[in-house]
Amino acid sequence: MDVVYASLHRKDTAGRPRDGEAEEIQAVLWAHAQPTDAVQHITVRCESERVDLLLYLLTRPTTDAAPATGHPAAPAEAGAKDPLAVAHSLITRSHRASPMLQRRYQPPTPPTAC
Protein backbone atom coordinates (compact mmCIF):
# COMPACT_ATOMS: atom_id res chain seq x y z
CA MET A 1 0.00 0.00 0.00
CA ASP A 2 1.23 3.48 -0.87
CA VAL A 3 0.34 6.43 1.36
CA VAL A 4 0.38 9.88 -0.21
CA TYR A 5 0.22 13.10 1.84
CA ALA A 6 -1.23 16.17 0.16
CA SER A 7 -2.80 19.43 1.25
CA LEU A 8 -5.06 22.11 -0.14
CA HIS A 9 -4.60 25.68 1.07
CA ARG A 10 -7.58 27.81 1.99
CA LYS A 11 -8.38 30.94 0.05
CA ASP A 12 -9.49 32.65 3.26
CA THR A 13 -7.25 31.73 6.20
CA ALA A 14 -9.16 33.93 8.66
CA GLY A 15 -11.98 31.44 9.08
CA ARG A 16 -12.12 28.26 11.08
CA PRO A 17 -12.98 24.89 9.55
CA ARG A 18 -16.74 24.34 9.48
CA ASP A 19 -18.36 21.45 11.32
CA GLY A 20 -18.45 18.44 9.02
CA GLU A 21 -16.01 19.97 6.53
CA ALA A 22 -13.57 17.04 6.71
CA GLU A 23 -16.37 14.57 6.03
CA GLU A 24 -17.64 16.70 3.14
CA ILE A 25 -14.18 16.81 1.54
CA GLN A 26 -13.76 13.06 2.03
CA ALA A 27 -17.12 12.47 0.32
CA VAL A 28 -16.10 14.65 -2.64
CA LEU A 29 -12.86 12.70 -3.06
CA TRP A 30 -14.67 9.34 -2.91
CA ALA A 31 -17.27 10.58 -5.39
CA HIS A 32 -14.57 11.36 -7.94
CA ALA A 33 -12.30 8.37 -7.32
CA GLN A 34 -12.08 5.98 -10.25
CA PRO A 35 -11.44 2.23 -9.97
CA THR A 36 -8.03 2.68 -11.63
CA ASP A 37 -7.03 5.05 -8.78
CA ALA A 38 -7.03 2.02 -6.45
CA VAL A 39 -7.99 4.18 -3.45
CA GLN A 40 -8.37 2.08 -0.31
CA HIS A 41 -8.83 4.75 2.37
CA ILE A 42 -8.88 8.55 2.69
CA THR A 43 -8.09 10.53 5.84
CA VAL A 44 -8.92 14.25 5.99
CA ARG A 45 -7.90 16.74 8.67
CA CYS A 46 -8.95 20.39 8.49
CA GLU A 47 -6.67 23.10 9.85
CA SER A 48 -7.23 26.86 9.88
CA GLU A 49 -5.09 27.53 6.78
CA ARG A 50 -5.26 24.19 4.94
CA VAL A 51 -6.77 20.74 4.73
CA ASP A 52 -4.41 17.76 5.05
CA LEU A 53 -5.15 14.62 3.06
CA LEU A 54 -3.76 11.11 3.38
CA LEU A 55 -4.62 8.89 0.43
CA TYR A 56 -4.02 5.17 0.85
CA LEU A 57 -3.56 3.58 -2.57
CA LEU A 58 -3.29 -0.10 -3.42
CA THR A 59 0.24 -0.75 -4.66
CA ARG A 60 0.20 -1.98 -8.24
CA PRO A 61 2.99 -4.14 -9.70
CA THR A 62 5.35 -2.29 -12.01
CA THR A 63 7.62 -5.15 -13.14
CA ASP A 64 7.21 -8.73 -14.24
CA ALA A 65 8.24 -10.92 -11.33
CA ALA A 66 8.30 -14.69 -11.45
CA PRO A 67 6.11 -16.13 -8.71
CA ALA A 68 7.44 -18.74 -6.31
CA THR A 69 5.60 -21.47 -8.27
CA GLY A 70 8.16 -21.33 -11.08
CA HIS A 71 5.50 -20.53 -13.69
CA PRO A 72 6.00 -17.43 -15.82
CA ALA A 73 4.55 -14.29 -14.33
CA ALA A 74 1.63 -12.51 -15.90
CA PRO A 75 2.57 -9.24 -17.55
CA ALA A 76 2.61 -6.29 -15.19
CA GLU A 77 -0.64 -4.41 -15.10
CA ALA A 78 -0.64 -1.79 -17.81
CA GLY A 79 -2.35 0.63 -15.43
CA ALA A 80 0.50 0.75 -12.90
CA LYS A 81 0.96 4.45 -12.12
CA ASP A 82 3.03 6.70 -9.92
CA PRO A 83 1.14 7.15 -6.60
CA LEU A 84 1.86 10.90 -6.55
CA ALA A 85 0.39 11.28 -10.03
CA VAL A 86 -2.68 9.24 -9.08
CA ALA A 87 -3.28 11.31 -5.94
CA HIS A 88 -2.77 14.60 -7.79
CA SER A 89 -5.16 13.52 -10.54
CA LEU A 90 -7.86 12.57 -8.02
CA ILE A 91 -7.50 15.81 -6.04
CA THR A 92 -7.49 17.90 -9.23
CA ARG A 93 -10.60 16.14 -10.60
CA SER A 94 -12.35 16.63 -7.28
CA HIS A 95 -11.40 20.31 -7.04
CA ARG A 96 -12.57 21.02 -10.60
CA ALA A 97 -15.91 19.28 -10.07
CA SER A 98 -16.75 20.55 -6.58
CA PRO A 99 -18.10 24.09 -6.15
CA MET A 100 -17.35 23.82 -2.41
CA LEU A 101 -13.66 22.98 -2.98
CA GLN A 102 -13.37 25.72 -5.62
CA ARG A 103 -14.95 28.26 -3.28
CA ARG A 104 -12.87 27.43 -0.19
CA TYR A 105 -9.52 26.11 -1.48
CA GLN A 106 -6.82 27.10 -3.92
CA PRO A 107 -6.29 24.71 -6.85
CA PRO A 108 -3.86 21.86 -6.18
CA THR A 109 -0.27 22.32 -7.26
CA PRO A 110 1.64 19.63 -9.16
CA PRO A 111 3.32 17.04 -6.91
CA THR A 112 6.96 17.16 -5.93
CA ALA A 113 8.89 14.09 -4.85
CA CYS A 114 10.66 14.06 -1.49
C-alpha positions, 0 to 999 in steps of 0.5 A, a space after each residue: 500500500 502506498 500512502 500519499 500526503 497532500 494538502 489544499 490551502 484555503 483561500 481565506 485563512 481567517 476562518 475556522 474549519 466548518 463542522 463536518 467539513 472534513 467529512 464533506 471533503 472526504 465524500 467529494 474525493 470518494 465521489 470522484 475516485 475511479 477504480 483505476 485510482 485504487 484508493 483504499 482509504 482517505 483521511 482528511 484533517 482540516 486546519 485553519 489555513 489548509 486541509 491535510 489529506 492522506 490517500 491510501 492507494 493499493 500498490 500496483 505491480 510495475 515489473 514482471 516478477 516470477 512467482 514462487 511457483 516457477 511458472 511465468 509471471 503474468 505481464 505487469 498491469 498496464 495501469 500501474 501508475 506513480 502514486 503521486 500522479 494518481 493522488 494529484 489527478 484525483 485531487 485535481 478532478 475533485 477540485 474542478 468538479 466541486 463548487 465547495 472545494 473551488 470556493 474554499 480552497 486554492 487549486 492543487 499544485 503539481 506534486 513534488 517528490 521528497 
